[in-house]
Amino acid sequence: MPYKRKTWQEKLEDPKNMPKIVPLEANFPCRRPLEKMGAEIGVSVVLAPPSDVNAIMQSIPKGRLITLSQICERLAAKHGAQYCCTLTTGIFVTIAANAAEEMNSDVPYWRTIKNNGELNSKYPGGAKQQKALLEKEGHTIISKGKKHIRYVVKDFERFLVER
């Protein structure tokens, strides 16, 4: 029987036996980013389902932005954990964005940016489409680099949602 590739919507709706709260271990895939945020071995880390990530992304109002770290903070608080796995959350942000485009839904995925204000090249249409959507909402996007151009929201910190 041939393999049927899941749609983005199917990936979004798959709870993947989550949420799971696990202790941070030395071999944990996102240990280094969590340690940069202050986590130590043994703290509780939530692996939240894609639907939770999607719900947060859907709640961001026009003109405002949210970062991956802010999504993680909200997920950790919701599930009673000290931290949230940035790796799975980042993957689920991409799934939510592609599912929104696939289903033509009203999830404003383009308002979710990287922690440094950079746009996400893994979104539908890449960073250029995200740039156009954010500019339509009044944000100023600046380019950085000469060979490998990256786009960043100017003064993005001013537009972040409340923590």
C-alpha positions as CSV (number, residue, x, y, z in Angstrom):
1,M,0.0,0.0,0.0
2,P,1.5,3.4,-1.0
3,Y,2.3,5.9,1.7
4,K,-0.2,8.8,1.8
5,R,1.5,12.0,3.0
6,K,-0.4,13.8,5.7
7,T,-1.8,17.2,4.9
8,W,-0.8,20.2,7.0
9,Q,-4.3,20.2,8.6
10,E,-3.9,16.5,9.5
11,K,-0.5,17.3,11.1
12,L,-2.0,20.2,13.0
13,E,-4.9,18.1,14.3
14,D,-2.6,15.2,15.4
15,P,-2.1,15.6,19.2
16,K,1.0,13.3,19.1
17,N,0.2,12.1,22.6
18,M,0.7,15.6,23.9
19,P,0.9,17.5,26.1
20,K,3.8,15.8,27.9
21,I,5.7,17.2,30.7
22,V,9.2,15.7,31.0
23,P,12.3,16.6,33.1
24,L,15.1,18.2,31.1
25,E,17.9,15.7,30.5
26,A,21.4,16.1,29.2
27,N,20.5,14.5,25.8
28,F,17.3,16.5,25.3
29,P,17.2,17.9,21.7
30,C,16.6,21.5,22.8
31,R,18.7,21.5,26.0
32,R,21.1,24.2,24.8
33,P,18.5,26.8,23.9
34,L,16.7,26.1,27.2
35,E,19.9,26.4,29.2
36,K,20.4,29.9,27.5
37,M,17.1,30.8,29.0
38,G,18.2,29.7,32.4
39,A,16.9,26.1,32.5
40,E,18.9,23.4,34.4
41,I,18.9,19.7,34.2
42,G,15.8,18.3,35.9
43,V,13.4,21.2,35.4
44,S,10.0,20.5,33.9
45,V,9.6,21.0,30.2
46,V,6.3,20.8,28.3
47,L,5.9,19.3,24.8
48,A,2.6,21.0,23.8
49,P,0.4,19.8,20.9
50,P,0.3,21.7,17.6
51,S,-3.3,22.8,18.3
52,D,-2.1,24.7,21.4
53,V,0.5,26.6,19.3
54,N,-2.1,27.3,16.6
55,A,-4.5,28.7,19.2
56,I,-1.9,31.1,20.5
57,M,-1.0,32.2,17.0
58,Q,-4.7,32.8,16.2
59,S,-5.1,35.1,19.2
60,I,-2.5,37.7,18.0
61,P,-4.4,40.9,17.0
62,K,-3.6,43.0,13.9
63,G,-0.6,45.3,14.4
64,R,0.9,43.1,17.2
65,L,3.6,40.4,17.0
66,I,4.6,37.3,19.0
67,T,8.0,35.5,19.2
68,L,8.7,31.8,19.6
69,S,9.9,32.5,23.1
70,Q,6.6,34.2,24.0
71,I,4.7,31.3,22.7
72,C,6.8,28.9,24.8
73,E,6.2,31.0,27.9
74,R,2.5,30.8,27.4
75,L,2.6,27.1,26.8
76,A,4.7,26.4,29.9
77,A,2.3,28.5,32.0
78,K,-0.8,26.8,30.6
79,H,0.6,23.3,31.3
80,G,2.2,24.1,34.6
81,A,5.8,23.5,33.5
82,Q,8.8,25.6,34.0
83,Y,9.9,25.6,30.3
84,C,8.6,24.6,26.9
85,C,10.5,22.7,24.2
86,T,11.5,25.3,21.7
87,L,12.3,22.7,19.0
88,T,8.8,21.1,18.9
89,T,7.2,24.5,19.3
90,G,9.2,25.8,16.3
91,I,8.1,22.8,14.2
92,F,4.5,23.3,15.2
93,V,4.6,27.0,14.3
94,T,5.6,26.0,10.8
95,I,2.8,23.4,10.7
96,A,0.3,25.9,11.9
97,A,1.4,28.4,9.2
98,N,1.2,25.9,6.4
99,A,-2.1,24.5,7.6
100,A,-3.6,28.1,7.7
101,E,-2.5,28.6,4.1
102,E,-3.7,25.2,3.0
103,M,-7.1,25.6,4.6
104,N,-7.4,29.3,3.8
105,S,-8.1,29.9,7.5
106,D,-8.0,33.2,9.4
107,V,-4.9,32.3,11.5
108,P,-2.5,35.2,11.2
109,Y,0.6,33.1,11.2
110,W,2.7,36.0,9.7
111,R,2.5,37.8,13.1
112,T,4.7,35.1,14.6
113,I,8.4,36.0,14.2
114,K,11.7,34.6,15.4
115,N,13.1,35.8,18.8
116,N,15.4,38.3,17.1
117,G,12.6,39.9,15.0
118,E,13.6,38.0,11.9
119,L,10.9,36.7,9.5
120,N,10.5,33.0,9.0
121,S,11.6,31.6,5.6
122,K,9.7,28.3,6.3
123,Y,6.3,30.0,6.1
124,P,4.2,29.7,3.0
125,G,5.7,31.9,0.3
126,G,8.8,32.3,2.5
127,A,10.0,35.4,4.2
128,K,9.0,37.6,1.2
129,Q,5.3,36.7,1.6
130,Q,5.5,37.3,5.4
131,K,7.2,40.6,4.7
132,A,4.4,41.7,2.3
133,L,1.7,40.7,4.9
134,L,3.4,42.5,7.7
135,E,3.9,45.6,5.6
136,K,0.3,45.6,4.7
137,E,-0.4,45.8,8.5
138,G,1.9,48.8,8.8
139,H,5.2,47.2,10.0
140,T,8.5,48.4,8.6
141,I,10.7,45.5,7.4
142,I,14.4,46.0,6.9
143,S,16.8,43.7,5.1
144,K,20.1,42.5,6.6
145,G,23.0,40.9,4.8
146,K,24.2,41.1,1.2
147,K,24.6,37.5,0.0
148,H,22.1,35.8,2.3
149,I,19.4,38.4,2.8
150,R,17.3,38.2,6.0
151,Y,14.3,40.3,6.8
152,V,13.7,41.8,10.3
153,V,10.8,43.8,11.7
154,K,12.1,47.2,12.6
155,D,11.7,48.0,16.3
156,F,9.8,44.7,16.7
157,E,10.0,44.9,20.5
158,R,7.5,47.8,20.4
159,F,4.9,45.6,18.7
160,L,5.1,42.4,20.9
161,V,2.0,41.3,22.7
162,E,1.9,41.4,26.4
163,R,3.8,38.7,28.1
